[in-house]
Amino acid sequence: MNKELILLIETATTSCSVALSEGDTVLAVKEANERNIHATHITLFIEEVMESAEKQYKDLGAIAVSKGPGSYTGLRIGVSTAKGLCYALDIPLISVNTLDSMVYGLVKQEVDIDPEAYLIPMIDARRMEVYTGIYDIDLSVIEDVNAKIIDQTSFDQFDDRELILFGDGSEKFRSLFAGRDNIRIVNFVNSASHLAVPAHEKLIKNITENMAYFEPFYLKDFVAGKPAIIS
């Protein structure tokens, strides 16, 4: 076993993504951003990532999973897969808040960020609602995760600084905020690779989950018969 070797699973949005990291270095990634493929592709992606990195399951030191908020169905698939592997391999489970991992991912890929900017990850809910939070460039939380209905007055209190909106929930607001010079919407797709740094930090601090009681962070209750948040 290599205690630094972590299998990373991201299924909170339309992205079905698996990665393998050693420490905070990503060794391999397999992903596809398509709806309704999580159940059929997740185990295949895991096998492909392990094979690509030339690692065996017995080498794994932990499993990390994106815990939500996000898709009810996607989260259940990701968490149940992670739990099953942890039980079978007798290794710890690490969970990472999906919005936190998105911020890590954006900071890593987006070089043109004003030091005073606020980063606003958005996961699509129905209609004009998103799961979101507000962070600064140092990854400190300015506003905790919440479900928010967005309108033209949203973020008026932050007119004095640049706001970077990203994630699949941000795309539907391009026209709404077209006249707001301080709001920038950037392309972003969730990836398991974004979990590498926060998962490694938790592993070092021995912050793991009790698998008997751990459940995804849905934020809102699933209501059968209503439009799915994300399938």
Secondary structure, 3 states (H helix, E strand, C coil): CCCCEEEEEECCCCEEEEEEEECCEEEEEEEEECCCCHHHHHHHHHHHHHHHCCCCHHHCCEEEEEEECCCHHHHHHHHHHHHHHHHHHCCCEEEEEHHHHHHHHHHHHCCCCCCCCEEEEEEECCCCEEEEEEEECCCCEEEEEEEEECCCCCCHHHCCCCEEEECCCCHHHCCCCCCCCCEEEECCCCCHHHHHHHHHHHHHCCCCCCCCCCCCCCCCCCCCCCCCCCC
